[in-house]
Amino acid sequence: MTSTSERTVVFIRLPGMDYVPAGLLRHEDRAYFFRYGRRYLERPDAIPLDPARMPLTDMDLSGVLEWPDMPTIRQPTGVQNEIKRPESPDVCGSHL
């Protein structure tokens, strides 16, 4: 079995500013890992990319690619409740 690994920098546009680097997204096989950058976390105006699933933390946030290619988001250690994305399309698009 072949192993793949990719990395990319994730940028965010802060209110009233241009885009700034927020963190690093890694993809290894079927798993995804995101970590906010140290300098981004030190910014007084830093905001989470997704407040419900990706709080500002200095830990890896991870997900696993599941069928049908929708990642499961796992909260960092110490945060209650694992959050999963829906396994099927949302209702508003299914009746068009």
N, C-alpha and C positions, 0 to 999 in steps of 0.2 A: 504494500500500500504506500502511496506517495504522500509525503507530508508537505503542506504549503504554509507559507508564512508571509504576510504582507503588513505594512505599516503605513499610516497616513496621519498627517497633522489635521486636527479639526479646528476650524476657526468659528468665532461667534462675533456678531455685530452688536456691540454694546450701545445702549441708548445714547444718542448724540455723538457717537464716535464711529470710526471706521472699523473694519474687521481686525480682530486680534487673535493670536493663537490661544486656544483654550485647553488643548490636551492632545493626547496621542491615542489613536484607535489602532489596535492590532488584531489581525485575523490569522488564526492558526487552525488549520484543518476546518472543523465545524464550529469552533469557538471564537467568540469576540471578546476583547478586553479593552476597556477604556480607562484612562487615568488622566485626571486634570493635571496640567502643568504646575510646577511649584510657583513660578512667577504669576501665573493666572490666579492661583489660590491666594496669593499675597495681595492682590489688587483689592482696594476697598470697594470697588464697583463691580466685583465679580458676581455673576449670577449663574445658577445651574442651567445646563442645557435643557434638562427636563426635571423640574422640581420634584415631581412625584416618583420618578424612577432613577434619577441620577443626581442625588444631592452633592453639594460641594464637599468633597472628602479627598484625603490623600491616600486612598486605597484603590486597587483595581476594581472596577465594576465589570461584571462579566455576563455573557449570554451565550447560549448554545443554539445553533441553527437547527430548527426542527421542521418537519413537514407541515405546511407547504412553504418552506423557506421563510418562516417568521421566527425571529429570535425570542428566546425566553430571557427576560431581564432578571438578574439576581441582584438583590440589594447587598451592600457591603455588610460585613459582620457587625452585629449589634443593632441592625435595623430589622424590625419585625416584618413578617409577611413577604413571601416571595411573590413577585408580580409577573404575570404572564400576559403576553399579547394575545388577542383573540385568535382562535384556530381557524376561523372562517371569515369570509368577507363581511363587511358591515352591512347592515340592513338597508341603508339608504341607497346603495349602489346595486342591490340585487333585484330591484323591481323596475329598472329602466328598460 
